[in-house]
Amino acid sequence: MTLQDMTEKALQVRTLFAEVDASRSRRAWTTDEVMLGFVGDVGDLAKLVLGRAGVRPRPELDEELGHELADCLWSLLVLSAEYGIDLEGEFARLMSDLQLSLERKLPAPD
């Protein structure tokens, strides 16, 4: 699945969330609320990472870790689409910039 495919799927699910909310006489989440949900998911992810480090071990940890990473990715895909950010392009640009910056910090070969 490409990043574009994942973004389209994430937006389809966002639309379904809005439809379910409407069927229950609730309004759809704003982008601000998607961001707040993301912050909560990052907190949950942090707890799972601690679990992997042995601080908070529990059963089903790897399954939950994968789920939480996917939750976080969903939020990032939705937010980037809603704000018109080319996430793929921005990621490529950032990685190139970081790579160049880090390579410059390495000692020169003999």
C-alpha positions as CSV (number, residue, x, y, z in Angstrom):
1,M,0.0,0.0,0.0
2,T,1.4,3.4,-1.0
3,L,1.3,6.5,1.2
4,Q,-1.4,7.9,-1.2
5,D,-3.4,4.7,-0.7
6,M,-3.1,4.9,3.0
7,T,-4.1,8.6,3.0
8,E,-7.2,7.8,0.9
9,K,-8.1,5.0,3.3
10,A,-7.6,7.2,6.3
11,L,-9.9,9.9,4.8
12,Q,-12.5,7.2,4.0
13,V,-12.4,6.1,7.7
14,R,-12.6,9.8,8.8
15,T,-15.8,10.2,6.7
16,L,-17.2,7.0,8.3
17,F,-16.5,8.4,11.8
18,A,-18.4,11.6,10.8
19,E,-21.3,9.5,9.5
20,V,-21.5,7.5,12.7
21,D,-21.3,10.7,14.7
22,A,-24.1,12.3,12.6
23,S,-26.3,9.1,13.1
24,R,-25.9,9.6,16.9
25,S,-26.7,13.3,16.7
26,R,-23.1,14.4,17.3
27,R,-20.9,16.6,15.3
28,A,-17.8,15.3,13.5
29,W,-14.4,16.0,15.0
30,T,-12.6,19.1,13.9
31,T,-9.0,19.0,12.9
32,D,-8.2,20.4,16.4
33,E,-9.9,17.4,17.9
34,V,-8.1,15.0,15.6
35,M,-4.9,16.6,16.9
36,L,-6.0,16.1,20.5
37,G,-6.8,12.5,19.7
38,F,-3.3,12.1,18.3
39,V,-1.8,13.5,21.4
40,G,-3.7,10.9,23.4
41,D,-2.5,8.2,21.1
42,V,1.1,9.3,21.4
43,G,0.7,9.0,25.2
44,D,-0.6,5.5,24.8
45,L,2.3,4.7,22.5
46,A,4.7,6.0,25.1
47,K,3.3,3.6,27.7
48,L,3.7,0.7,25.2
49,V,7.3,1.7,24.4
50,L,7.9,1.6,28.2
51,G,6.4,-1.8,28.2
52,R,8.8,-3.0,25.6
53,A,11.6,-1.6,27.7
54,G,10.5,-3.7,30.6
55,V,9.0,-0.8,32.7
56,R,5.4,-1.7,32.0
57,P,5.3,-5.2,30.6
58,R,2.0,-6.8,29.8
59,P,0.6,-9.5,27.5
60,E,-0.3,-8.6,23.9
61,L,2.2,-5.8,24.0
62,D,3.5,-6.2,20.4
63,E,-0.1,-6.3,19.0
64,E,-1.0,-3.2,21.0
65,L,2.2,-1.5,19.9
66,G,1.3,-2.1,16.2
67,H,-2.2,-0.9,16.7
68,E,-1.1,2.3,18.5
69,L,1.5,3.1,15.8
70,A,-1.2,2.7,13.2
71,D,-3.5,5.0,15.2
72,C,-0.8,7.6,15.2
73,L,-0.2,7.2,11.5
74,W,-4.0,7.6,10.8
75,S,-3.9,11.0,12.6
76,L,-0.8,12.2,10.7
77,L,-2.3,11.1,7.4
78,V,-5.6,12.9,8.1
79,L,-4.0,16.1,9.4
80,S,-1.6,16.3,6.5
81,A,-4.5,15.8,4.0
82,E,-6.7,18.4,5.8
83,Y,-3.9,21.0,5.8
84,G,-2.9,20.3,2.3
85,I,0.6,19.1,3.2
86,D,2.5,16.8,0.8
87,L,3.6,14.5,3.5
88,E,5.6,12.3,1.2
89,G,7.4,15.3,-0.3
90,E,8.1,16.8,3.1
91,F,9.4,13.6,4.5
92,A,11.8,13.1,1.5
93,R,13.0,16.7,1.9
94,L,13.5,16.4,5.6
95,M,15.4,13.1,5.3
96,S,17.7,14.6,2.6
97,D,18.4,17.7,4.7
98,L,19.1,15.6,7.8
99,Q,21.3,13.2,6.0
100,L,23.4,16.0,4.5
101,S,23.6,17.8,7.9
102,L,24.7,14.6,9.6
103,E,27.2,13.6,6.9
104,R,28.8,17.1,7.3
105,K,29.4,16.3,11.0
106,L,31.3,13.1,10.4
107,P,35.0,13.3,10.4
108,A,36.7,13.6,7.0
109,P,38.0,10.2,5.7
110,D,41.8,9.9,5.9
